[in-house]
């Protein structure tokens, strides 16, 4: 079978590519300060190497999952609302 057929490495390669691209995008992007749903203020914090800021406007934490990534631009957008 050709590329993408059963047993090929394409799904894994695509997942790896997304993870690498997300970590490149997130390089140097840490969690900015935020206010949670109770109105409590939380100071910003740095994430360790190979982790980046994840979560929502109301809760932030460091993780390695590119699907949970929240960029500094998205975080600043949260502050506007």
N, CA, C and O atoms as CSV, one atom per row, in Angstrom:
chain,resi,resn,atom,element,x,y,z
A,1,UNK,N,N,0.839,-1.191,0.000
A,1,UNK,CA,C,0.000,0.000,0.000
A,1,UNK,C,C,0.874,1.240,0.000
A,1,UNK,O,O,2.030,1.195,0.421
A,2,UNK,N,N,0.324,2.339,-0.470
A,2,UNK,CA,C,1.049,3.595,-0.523
A,2,UNK,C,C,0.992,4.338,0.790
A,2,UNK,O,O,0.517,3.804,1.793
A,3,UNK,N,N,1.478,5.582,0.790
A,3,UNK,CA,C,1.462,6.395,1.996
A,3,UNK,C,C,0.051,6.534,2.553
A,3,UNK,O,O,-0.909,6.720,1.805
A,4,UNK,N,N,-0.060,6.444,3.852
A,4,UNK,CA,C,-1.351,6.605,4.504
A,4,UNK,C,C,-2.148,5.329,4.619
A,4,UNK,O,O,-3.236,5.327,5.195
A,5,UNK,N,N,-1.622,4.233,4.079
A,5,UNK,CA,C,-2.315,2.957,4.160
A,5,UNK,C,C,-2.246,2.384,5.563
A,5,UNK,O,O,-1.547,2.911,6.428
A,6,UNK,N,N,-2.973,1.304,5.780
A,6,UNK,CA,C,-2.968,0.678,7.103
A,6,UNK,C,C,-1.553,0.328,7.560
A,6,UNK,O,O,-0.752,-0.210,6.795
A,7,UNK,N,N,-1.267,0.642,8.807
A,7,UNK,CA,C,0.027,0.316,9.367
A,7,UNK,C,C,1.122,1.302,9.030
A,7,UNK,O,O,2.260,1.136,9.471
A,8,UNK,N,N,0.802,2.328,8.257
A,8,UNK,CA,C,1.849,3.296,7.924
A,8,UNK,C,C,2.097,4.212,9.114
A,8,UNK,O,O,1.288,4.264,10.041
A,9,UNK,N,N,3.190,4.920,9.090
A,9,UNK,CA,C,3.551,5.808,10.187
A,9,UNK,C,C,2.973,7.199,10.052
A,9,UNK,O,O,3.327,8.074,10.842
A,10,UNK,N,N,2.097,7.448,9.087
A,10,UNK,CA,C,1.596,8.802,8.850
A,10,UNK,C,C,0.812,9.387,10.008
A,10,UNK,O,O,1.049,10.550,10.334
A,11,UNK,N,N,-0.106,8.676,10.661
A,11,UNK,CA,C,-0.812,9.299,11.792
A,11,UNK,C,C,0.138,9.706,12.912
A,11,UNK,O,O,-0.010,10.784,13.487
A,12,UNK,N,N,1.105,8.863,13.223
A,12,UNK,CA,C,2.074,9.175,14.266
A,12,UNK,C,C,2.942,10.352,13.842
A,12,UNK,O,O,3.217,11.243,14.646
A,13,UNK,N,N,3.370,10.361,12.595
A,13,UNK,CA,C,4.203,11.453,12.098
A,13,UNK,C,C,3.433,12.772,12.139
A,13,UNK,O,O,4.004,13.808,12.480
A,14,UNK,N,N,2.150,12.745,11.799
A,14,UNK,CA,C,1.333,13.960,11.840
A,14,UNK,C,C,1.170,14.479,13.248
A,14,UNK,O,O,1.240,15.686,13.482
A,15,UNK,N,N,0.952,13.577,14.193
A,15,UNK,CA,C,0.821,13.967,15.595
A,15,UNK,C,C,2.117,14.575,16.098
A,15,UNK,O,O,2.100,15.592,16.792
A,16,UNK,N,N,3.235,13.963,15.756
A,16,UNK,CA,C,4.532,14.467,16.168
A,16,UNK,C,C,4.789,15.841,15.565
A,16,UNK,O,O,5.305,16.730,16.241
A,17,UNK,N,N,4.434,16.017,14.307
A,17,UNK,CA,C,4.618,17.295,13.638
A,17,UNK,C,C,3.803,18.388,14.328
A,17,UNK,O,O,4.308,19.493,14.529
A,18,UNK,N,N,2.569,18.103,14.691
A,18,UNK,CA,C,1.727,19.073,15.398
A,18,UNK,C,C,2.346,19.433,16.741
A,18,UNK,O,O,2.373,20.604,17.118
A,19,UNK,N,N,2.844,18.435,17.464
A,19,UNK,CA,C,3.452,18.679,18.778
A,19,UNK,C,C,4.701,19.550,18.656
A,19,UNK,O,O,4.892,20.472,19.449
A,20,UNK,N,N,5.544,19.267,17.676
A,20,UNK,CA,C,6.760,20.051,17.478
A,20,UNK,C,C,6.404,21.472,17.059
A,20,UNK,O,O,6.986,22.428,17.571
A,21,UNK,N,N,5.464,21.624,16.145
A,21,UNK,CA,C,5.057,22.955,15.698
A,21,UNK,C,C,4.466,23.756,16.851
A,21,UNK,O,O,4.758,24.944,16.991
A,22,UNK,N,N,3.650,23.131,17.666
A,22,UNK,CA,C,3.041,23.828,18.803
A,22,UNK,C,C,4.098,24.264,19.798
A,22,UNK,O,O,4.019,25.370,20.334
A,23,UNK,N,N,5.096,23.412,20.059
A,23,UNK,CA,C,6.115,23.806,21.013
A,23,UNK,C,C,7.002,24.898,20.445
A,23,UNK,O,O,7.527,25.714,21.203
A,24,UNK,N,N,7.186,24.937,19.121
A,24,UNK,CA,C,7.937,26.029,18.518
A,24,UNK,C,C,7.150,27.322,18.631
A,24,UNK,O,O,7.716,28.371,18.937
A,25,UNK,N,N,5.853,27.256,18.387
A,25,UNK,CA,C,4.997,28.434,18.511
A,25,UNK,C,C,4.974,28.914,19.954
A,25,UNK,O,O,4.982,30.116,20.220
A,26,UNK,N,N,4.946,27.966,20.880
A,26,UNK,CA,C,4.825,28.302,22.293
A,26,UNK,C,C,6.167,28.644,22.930
A,26,UNK,O,O,6.212,29.019,24.102
A,27,UNK,N,N,7.249,28.523,22.185
A,27,UNK,CA,C,8.555,28.790,22.760
A,27,UNK,C,C,8.610,30.175,23.373
A,27,UNK,O,O,8.366,31.170,22.691
A,28,UNK,N,N,8.929,30.243,24.645
A,28,UNK,CA,C,9.023,31.518,25.335
A,28,UNK,C,C,7.683,32.073,25.776
A,28,UNK,O,O,7.638,33.158,26.355
A,29,UNK,N,N,6.606,31.376,25.528
A,29,UNK,CA,C,5.295,31.845,25.946
A,29,UNK,C,C,4.909,31.188,27.257
A,29,UNK,O,O,4.738,29.971,27.330
A,30,UNK,N,N,4.776,31.998,28.283
A,30,UNK,CA,C,4.436,31.497,29.601
A,30,UNK,C,C,3.038,31.964,29.974
A,30,UNK,O,O,2.379,32.667,29.209
A,31,UNK,N,N,2.600,31.567,31.148
A,31,UNK,CA,C,1.256,31.928,31.596
A,31,UNK,C,C,1.253,33.345,32.163
A,31,UNK,O,O,2.004,33.655,33.087
A,32,UNK,N,N,0.419,34.185,31.611
A,32,UNK,CA,C,0.258,35.554,32.095
A,32,UNK,C,C,-0.692,35.552,33.294
A,32,UNK,O,O,-1.386,34.565,33.541
A,33,UNK,N,N,-0.718,36.657,34.033
A,33,UNK,CA,C,-1.648,36.758,35.160
A,33,UNK,C,C,-3.077,36.631,34.649
A,33,UNK,O,O,-3.362,36.913,33.485
A,34,UNK,N,N,-3.967,36.203,35.535
A,34,UNK,CA,C,-5.373,36.061,35.155
A,34,UNK,C,C,-6.259,36.137,36.385
A,34,UNK,O,O,-5.785,36.033,37.517
A,35,UNK,N,N,-7.536,36.319,36.152
A,35,UNK,CA,C,-8.541,36.340,37.210
A,35,UNK,C,C,-9.447,35.129,36.990
A,35,UNK,O,O,-9.982,34.946,35.896
A,36,UNK,N,N,-9.622,34.299,38.025
A,36,UNK,CA,C,-10.444,33.103,37.877
A,36,UNK,C,C,-11.932,33.427,38.013
A,36,UNK,O,O,-12.301,34.583,38.221
A,37,UNK,N,N,-12.773,32.421,37.898
A,37,UNK,CA,C,-14.231,32.638,37.922
A,37,UNK,C,C,-14.740,33.172,39.248
A,37,UNK,O,O,-15.851,33.698,39.311
A,38,UNK,N,N,-13.945,33.048,40.317
A,38,UNK,CA,C,-14.326,33.587,41.621
A,38,UNK,C,C,-13.854,35.018,41.817
A,38,UNK,O,O,-14.108,35.629,42.855
A,39,UNK,N,N,-13.162,35.551,40.808
A,39,UNK,CA,C,-12.649,36.913,40.902
A,39,UNK,C,C,-11.298,37.007,41.587
A,39,UNK,O,O,-10.823,38.107,41.869
A,40,UNK,N,N,-10.666,35.857,41.862
A,40,UNK,CA,C,-9.346,35.843,42.503
A,40,UNK,C,C,-8.264,36.076,41.462
A,40,UNK,O,O,-8.289,35.484,40.383
A,41,UNK,N,N,-7.310,36.949,41.793
A,41,UNK,CA,C,-6.201,37.271,40.913
A,41,UNK,C,C,-5.091,36.241,41.103
A,41,UNK,O,O,-4.769,35.875,42.234
A,42,UNK,N,N,-4.500,35.768,39.989
A,42,UNK,CA,C,-3.385,34.823,40.018
A,42,UNK,C,C,-2.219,35.437,39.255
A,42,UNK,O,O,-2.388,35.859,38.111
A,43,UNK,N,N,-1.030,35.494,39.871
A,43,UNK,CA,C,0.130,36.069,39.171
A,43,UNK,C,C,0.574,35.176,38.016
A,43,UNK,O,O,0.281,33.980,37.989
A,44,UNK,N,N,1.274,35.766,37.079
A,44,UNK,CA,C,1.824,35.001,35.968
A,44,UNK,C,C,2.935,34.088,36.449
A,44,UNK,O,O,3.489,34.293,37.528
A,45,UNK,N,N,3.261,33.080,35.652
A,45,UNK,CA,C,4.326,32.152,36.020
A,45,UNK,C,C,4.956,31.567,34.768
A,45,UNK,O,O,4.339,31.519,33.704
A,46,UNK,N,N,6.199,31.122,34.919
A,46,UNK,CA,C,6.953,30.518,33.820
A,46,UNK,C,C,6.761,29.006,33.829
A,46,UNK,O,O,6.665,28.383,34.886
A,47,UNK,N,N,6.708,28.436,32.645
A,47,UNK,CA,C,6.624,26.979,32.506
A,47,UNK,C,C,8.026,26.436,32.260
A,47,UNK,O,O,8.880,27.128,31.707
A,48,UNK,N,N,8.256,25.198,32.671
A,48,UNK,CA,C,9.546,24.556,32.475
A,48,UNK,C,C,9.805,24.309,30.989
A,48,UNK,O,O,8.904,24.417,30.157
A,49,UNK,N,N,11.049,23.978,30.682
A,49,UNK,CA,C,11.450,23.684,29.313
A,49,UNK,C,C,10.599,22.553,28.737
A,49,UNK,O,O,10.319,21.573,29.429
A,50,UNK,N,N,10.194,22.681,27.498
A,50,UNK,CA,C,9.354,21.727,26.775
A,50,UNK,C,C,7.925,21.649,27.306
A,50,UNK,O,O,7.206,20.701,26.989
A,51,UNK,N,N,7.504,22.619,28.101
A,51,UNK,CA,C,6.101,22.736,28.481
A,51,UNK,C,C,5.665,24.144,28.135
A,51,UNK,O,O,6.497,25.032,27.946
A,52,UNK,N,N,4.377,24.346,28.053
A,52,UNK,CA,C,3.872,25.664,27.729
A,52,UNK,C,C,2.558,25.882,28.455
A,52,UNK,O,O,2.002,24.961,29.053
A,53,UNK,N,N,2.067,27.117,28.396
A,53,UNK,CA,C,0.856,27.473,29.121
A,53,UNK,C,C,-0.361,26.814,28.472
A,53,UNK,O,O,-0.558,26.878,27.258
A,54,UNK,N,N,-1.158,26.186,29.311
A,54,UNK,CA,C,-2.364,25.498,28.867
A,54,UNK,C,C,-3.539,25.983,29.700
A,54,UNK,O,O,-3.360,26.609,30.745
A,55,UNK,N,N,-4.721,25.694,29.235
A,55,UNK,CA,C,-5.917,26.003,30.006
A,55,UNK,C,C,-6.868,26.930,29.290
A,55,UNK,O,O,-7.009,26.897,28.068
A,56,UNK,N,N,-7.521,27.765,30.091
A,56,UNK,CA,C,-8.555,28.669,29.594
A,56,UNK,C,C,-8.302,30.067,30.146
A,56,UNK,O,O,-7.300,30.307,30.820
A,57,UNK,N,N,-9.203,30.968,29.856
A,57,UNK,CA,C,-9.104,32.322,30.394
A,57,UNK,C,C,-9.200,32.313,31.921
A,57,UNK,O,O,-8.650,33.193,32.583
A,58,UNK,N,N,-9.894,31.326,32.477
A,58,UNK,CA,C,-10.174,31.310,33.914
A,58,UNK,C,C,-9.303,30.351,34.716
A,58,UNK,O,O,-9.381,30.337,35.945
A,59,UNK,N,N,-8.478,29.550,34.049
A,59,UNK,CA,C,-7.597,28.614,34.744
A,59,UNK,C,C,-6.411,28.306,33.845
A,59,UNK,O,O,-6.588,27.960,32.677
A,60,UNK,N,N,-5.202,28.431,34.382
A,60,UNK,CA,C,-3.994,28.187,33.587
A,60,UNK,C,C,-3.035,27.286,34.336
A,60,UNK,O,O,-2.968,27.310,35.565
A,61,UNK,N,N,-2.293,26.491,33.581
A,61,UNK,CA,C,-1.319,25.561,34.133
A,61,UNK,C,C,-0.339,25.205,33.026
A,61,UNK,O,O,-0.602,25.474,31.854
A,62,UNK,N,N,0.779,24.608,33.383
A,62,UNK,CA,C,1.780,24.187,32.404
A,62,UNK,C,C,1.506,22.748,31.986
A,62,UNK,O,O,1.162,21.908,32.817
A,63,UNK,N,N,1.661,22.467,30.688
A,63,UNK,CA,C,1.474,21.103,30.203
A,63,UNK,C,C,2.267,20.900,28.925
A,63,UNK,O,O,2.893,21.829,28.416
A,64,UNK,N,N,2.234,19.683,28.415
A,64,UNK,CA,C,2.917,19.332,27.166
A,64,UNK,C,C,1.939,19.027,26.042
A,64,UNK,O,O,2.360,18.685,24.937
A,65,UNK,N,N,0.651,19.144,26.302
A,65,UNK,CA,C,-0.386,18.800,25.321
A,65,UNK,C,C,-0.671,19.999,24.416
A,65,UNK,O,O,-1.271,20.976,24.864
A,66,UNK,N,N,-0.248,19.942,23.145
A,66,UNK,CA,C,-0.449,21.083,22.249
A,66,UNK,C,C,-1.925,21.416,22.010
A,66,UNK,O,O,-2.244,22.529,21.592
A,67,UNK,N,N,-2.818,20.474,22.269
A,67,UNK,CA,C,-4.240,20.744,22.069
A,67,UNK,C,C,-4.818,21.603,23.194
A,67,UNK,O,O,-5.906,22.159,23.046
A,68,UNK,N,N,-4.105,21.716,24.311
A,68,UNK,CA,C,-4.562,22.525,25.446
A,68,UNK,C,C,-3.840,23.867,25.524
A,68,UNK,O,O,-4.104,24.670,26.419
A,69,UNK,N,N,-2.933,24.103,24.587
A,69,UNK,CA,C,-2.121,25.318,24.541
A,69,UNK,C,C,-2.981,26.571,24.508
A,69,UNK,O,O,-3.969,26.631,23.776
A,70,UNK,N,N,-2.605,27.581,25.305
A,70,UNK,CA,C,-3.211,28.905,25.212
A,70,UNK,C,C,-2.048,29.884,25.021
A,70,UNK,O,O,-1.214,30.041,25.913
A,71,UNK,N,N,-1.995,30.530,23.876
A,71,UNK,CA,C,-0.883,31.417,23.544
A,71,UNK,C,C,-0.991,32.714,24.335
A,71,UNK,O,O,-2.040,33.030,24.897
A,72,UNK,N,N,0.110,33.457,24.370
A,72,UNK,CA,C,0.080,34.753,25.055
A,72,UNK,C,C,-0.931,35.680,24.374
A,72,UNK,O,O,-1.594,36.472,25.043
A,73,UNK,N,N,-1.046,35.586,23.077
A,73,UNK,CA,C,-2.033,36.405,22.362
A,73,UNK,C,C,-3.449,36.065,22.830
A,73,UNK,O,O,-4.249,36.965,23.086
A,74,UNK,N,N,-3.759,34.788,22.942
A,74,UNK,CA,C,-5.079,34.370,23.442
A,74,UNK,C,C,-5.277,34.822,24.885
A,74,UNK,O,O,-6.373,35.237,25.260
A,75,UNK,N,N,-4.213,34.743,25.702
A,75,UNK,CA,C,-4.302,35.174,27.088
A,75,UNK,C,C,-4.586,36.674,27.186
A,75,UNK,O,O,-5.384,37.105,28.017
A,76,UNK,N,N,-3.939,37.453,26.346
A,76,UNK,CA,C,-4.175,38.910,26.344
A,76,UNK,C,C,-5.616,39.202,25.895
A,76,UNK,O,O,-6.248,40.136,26.386
A,77,UNK,N,N,-6.117,38.402,24.968
A,77,UNK,CA,C,-7.497,38.561,24.516
A,77,UNK,C,C,-8.473,38.315,25.686
A,77,UNK,O,O,-9.499,38.985,25.803
A,78,UNK,N,N,-8.127,37.341,26.547
A,78,UNK,CA,C,-8.953,37.074,27.729
A,78,UNK,C,C,-9.047,38.312,28.620
A,78,UNK,O,O,-10.102,38.597,29.188
A,79,UNK,N,N,-7.946,39.039,28.737
A,79,UNK,CA,C,-7.908,40.212,29.619
A,79,UNK,C,C,-8.819,41.325,29.111
A,79,UNK,O,O,-9.296,42.145,29.896
A,80,UNK,N,N,-9.056,41.357,27.816
A,80,UNK,CA,C,-9.889,42.408,27.233
A,80,UNK,C,C,-11.369,42.198,27.575
A,80,UNK,O,O,-12.170,43.130,27.503
A,81,UNK,N,N,-11.711,40.985,27.940
A,81,UNK,CA,C,-13.114,40.695,28.240
A,81,UNK,C,C,-13.217,40.350,29.679
A,81,UNK,O,O,-14.310,40.065,30.169
